[in-house]
Amino acid sequence: MKKRFIQLIIPFLVITPLWVWYFPHSHLESPLSDNLPDLYRAYWKDGYWFTLCLFELCLLYIPISAILQRLKHTFVQILVLLVVYGALIGLSLTFADEEANVDYAGFGLLASFFPVFMMGVMAHRLKEGFQQLVHNQWALTAAMVVFAVTFYSIAYPWDMPGGETIWTQLQFVTMPMMHFALIMVAIAMIEPWSNKEYRTEGHQPSAIAKYFNFLGHESLGIYLLHYFFLFPLTMLQEPLKEMGMSTVPLAALSMVVAFCVIAITLLVIHALKRSKVTALLFLGQPWK
């Protein structure tokens, strides 16, 4: 937990004050906080929710892991996880309100992403069974259907039978189903390429594979710092509206802008790594 605190909470506490100071100068047109109390009270923490949420998940996993190790039956393990999930839903409904943009402790997002975290844990514990499920054509087809239906119900609840209110309330059920289906589909799509690039004996990973591997190792730093370099998005907004570009060229242009933002962020990360102090404070890298 000391390692996780250094990795996640120290940069969270260092960067959020800088972001509050920098935001008025960023030219970004977004209803974000202009002071720290508002940021820490906000549901999404001005985009810096992930570090806090992941640290809370790690804290929660310590007692859960101890319990799971003592339970031999998978059904009982899943039952325990469902009880914990139910408790988190109760805390979320009591202390978090996304519409009012209030969630001091982060219970809302903790409840939302607890199932995803535990899916990874259980997939590792039941590795053989999970691999068989991913490679089963019928299971994969079902996962595609489940993802399509649950995604639609979450994105467009007003179009679903019964009305928007019911499907909004059901998101604590449909969201985990969507995430699990997406995990299955994503693994089925990526695994053949990944095995070829990284596990084929005598084969050197391609430049693209090395690039993705590099981004994976720098993903936390990119997440923490890239907000500071998003200012071109506001300047591009009005010209793009006037041009009336269709979806494909607009997506291509967005990819170019994203690539440039990531490139600048990586340069800053490289500079910060030159000092152990800045690497600790801004990137959460332990002092060695």
ABEGO torsion letter per residue (X at the ends): XAAAAAAAAAAAAAAAAAAAAAAAAAGBBBBBBABAAAAAABAAGGGAAAAAAAAAAAAAAAAAAAAAAABABAAAAAAAAAAAAAAAAAAAAAABBAAAGBBAAGAAAAAAAAAAAAAAAAAAABAAAAAAAAABAAAAAAAAAAAAAAAAAAABAAABBGEAAAAAAAAAAAAAAAAAAAAAAAAAAAAAAAAAAAABBGBBBBAAAAAAAAAAAAAAAAAAAAAAAAAAAAAAAAAAAAAGBBAAAAAAAAAAAAAAAAAAAAAAAAAAAABAAAAAAAAGBBBX
